[in-house]
Amino acid sequence: MFRTPRLISSAFSRGTLPRSGISARLLCFNGFIPSTSKRNFTSSARASLTENEYLFRRRLRSLVYAVLFGLLGYRIGDAVASFFEDPVTPGSEEDRQRLSHLRQKMDKLEVVKKLRADPDYVEWEAHESLSEEEKPCQLTSGPLSGTHNLALQRVFWNDKERKAVTVVYFGFGMGGWPLVVHGGAIATVLDVCLGRVALLSFPARTGVTANLNIHYRTPIRVMDFCTVTAEYDREKSTERKAFIKGNIRDSKGTICAEANALFVVPKTLNLRTIKDKF
């Protein structure tokens, strides 16, 4: 390394290299003398921070990003919802027209065609057995009714298997995060659909939710048809306890949420009984 200038001088004296001073300087800088390494200011600055300080700054930056994007998503969601669809009054003429259009789309779904072709399934509209005065008292057929919210709830009941498949439609009003159905709305629909199987299976034809566990797997888009499947567990259930399992799938067949629930018939609480086609 330190003999490099002497080697260059010897080469010039033997005539193997040109004696030009410019060429010699080029050789020295380009090939024989190593370049000085550049200082890594980023590494030096990061090394001066302790590990706790570095983690604190990183977490603070992540928190700031989360708040900013959360506020941005909330504002965008409101703007998109207002732009695409104006809510209409449930039961109005415009609401009935939209509902008729959605029913035509539902009739074309493959899952609906398959269920209607199966003689073991009986079809009805959710809460069909309730009177017009009683329906507004139910959450899903009252406050959440209308094409802007929970537009359709079509029940297909298999009495032999104690199994129900419910086709539902989530409107814009059911959204939480922009264009995504709110988790509470999903929980409400699962509770109602799984509870329907329990109540239809109890000899007393009444009961309440004791436990409901939900595993959310993937978001559900608003303005989409979904199917909720609920099945009665004969091995675990009794006349006063019903163990129900179910899931909810989007229009592509993807499982978006899974649920397990326990429904019971209270001994001391006097509850009204339900009718068929609840």
N, C-alpha and C positions, 0 to 999 in steps of 0.2 A: 504493500500500500504506500509506504513512504519512499519507495524506490521508483515510483512512477516518473518523476521528472528526469532522473538519470537515464531511464530506459528511453525516454523520448529524445534526450540529447544524443545518446549513442546511435539511435536510429537516424538522426539527421546527419551525423558524421559519416555513417556508412552510405548515405545517399538513398536509403530505402524510403525515406519520407521527405516531402518537400520542406525547404528551409523557410518557407513563408511564415512570418510571425502570426498572420491571421489564421492560417491552417493549424498552427501549433496551438493557438488559443482555443480554437474550435475543438480540437482533439482533447485538450485538457478538460474543457467544460462538458463535452458531450459523452466522452467515453471513459476516460481514465480517472477522473476525480469524481467521487460520488457526490450527489447533490445533497444539500442539507435538508433533513426531514422537516416537514411543516408541523407546526405546533397545533394540536387539536384543542381549540379553545372550548368546544362543546363538552368534551370529556373532562377537561380541567374544571369547568364551571360546575358540572354535575358532581364531580368528585368532591368539591368543596362543600356540598350539601350533605347533611347527615341522612341516614336512611329514613328516619321519621319525618324529616322535613320534606323529603322527596315524595313520600307516600301521602303526606298531608296536602301538598300542592296538587298531586294527581287526583285525589279524591275531591278536592275543592273544584277543580276544573270539570270533573265529571258531573258534579252536582249542578254547576252553573249551566252546563250544556243540557242537562235533563230538564231544568226549569224553563230554559229558553224554548227548547223544542216542544215541551208540554204546552206552554202558552200559545205557541205558534200553531200546534195541532188543534187546540181548542178553538181558536179563532177561525182557522180554515174549515173545520168541521161545521161550525155554525153557518159560515158563508156558503158552503157547498149544499147544505141541507135547505137553506132558504132559496138557493138558486134553482135546484132541481125540483123541489116539490113544496107546495104550500099546503099545510094541513087543512083538511075540510072537516066539517062537523059530522060526527058519526051519525048515520041514519039519514043524512041529507040526500038529495037527488044526485048530486055529484059523487057522493060517497058510494051510493048504490051502483052507479055506472062503473066506477073503478072496481068495485067488488065483483061485478058481473064479468068484467074483463079478466080479473085475477082467477076467477073460477074456470073460465075457459082455458087459461094457461095451465091450471092445475089438472084439468081433465086430460091434458096431453102428456102429463108426466108418466114415465114408464112404471114407476112404483105404484101409481094410482091404478093404471090399467091392470097390473099384475094382481093387486089386492082385490079389485072388483071381479076379476076372473076366478078368484078362489072362493068356492062356496062356503068355506068354513068361516069367512069373515062377514060381519054385519057392519054396515056403514051408517053413520049419522053425523050431524053437525054437533059440535061440543055444546053441552048444556041444552040440548034440544028439548029435554023433558021439562025444563023450567018454564014458568010462565013469563010473559013479557015484563011483569012487575018484579019478578025475582031475578032476572038476568042482570040488571044493573048492579045488584048486590054482590055479584061475583067479580073478582078482580079482572080476570081475563076476558069476560064478556061484558064488563061494565066500564071501569076507568081505562082499561087498555084496549077497548074495542075500536073499530074503525080502520080504514085502509092505511091510515098514517101510522098505526101501531101494530097490534096483533090482528091482522086482517082476516086470516082463515085458520080454522081449527077443525079439520076433518078427521073423525075418529073411525078406525077400522078395528073391530073387536072380534077376537077369536075366543069363544067361550070354552072350547075343548082344552086349549092350551093355556087359558087364562093369560092372554097376551093381547096387547093393544099397540097399534101403529097409528100415530097421529101425524097428519100432514099440516104443517103450520107455515105461515108467511110472516116474515118480520119486515115491517115498514120502517120508514126513516125515523119515526118517533121512538123506536126501540134502540136507537144507537147510543153508544157511550163515547168511545173514541171515534174519530171521524170515519164514517162508513162501516163501522164495526158494531155488532149487537152488544149491548151492555151485559156484563156478567150477571147482574141481578135479574135482568129479563130472562136470561137463559135458565137461571135457578128457579124462577117462578114457573116457567113452562114445564121444566122437569118435575117440579113438585106436584103440579096439577096433573100431568100425564101419568106419573107413577102412582099418585094417590087415587086416580080413577080406577086403576087396576086393583088396588087394595080394597077400595070400597065396594066394587062389584064382586069381589071374592069373599068378603065378610058375610056371614049369614045375617048379621045385624044390619048390614047395608049402611054403616056409618063408621066414623073413625077420625083420627087426627094424626098429624105427622109427629113422630117421636124423634126421628133422626134422619138427616139427609146429608150425604157426603158426595161432593162433586169433584171430579178431576177434569179441569179444563185443559184441552190438548191443543186446539188451534182456533183462531178467531172465526167468527161467522159474519159474513157480509150482510148488511141490510139489503132490503129489496130482493130477498132470495127465499126459495122454498126449502124447508127442512123437514125431516121425518124424525119423530121421536118414538123409539121402540121401548116398551116396558113389559117385563115378564115377571110372573108370580113364581116364587120359589116354594114349591110344594113340600120339600123335605124340611125346611126350617120353619115354615109358617104354621100357625094354629088358628083356632076360631077367633082369637082375640089379638093375634099378632100376625102381621103380613110383612114378609121380607121381599122387597121388589128391587130388581136391577134394571137398568136401562141405559140408553145412550141417545145422542142426537147427532144426526148426520146432515151435511149440507146437500145441495142439489147434485153435487158430483159424487156423493156417496162417502165422503171423507168423514170419519168420526171426529167431531169437534169437542164433545164432552161426554163423560161417562159418569153414572151416578148409581149409588146404592142407598136404599132408604128402608126405614122401619116405620110402619104405621100400626097404631094400636086402637083398640076399642076401649075407651075409659069406662071404669066401673061406676064412678060416682058422678060423672058428667052426663047430663041428659042432652043428647044431640038429635037433630032431625035426621031422618033417613032419606036416602036418595032413591030415585026411580031408575028404571032402565033408560038407556040413551042419555046418560048424564054427561 
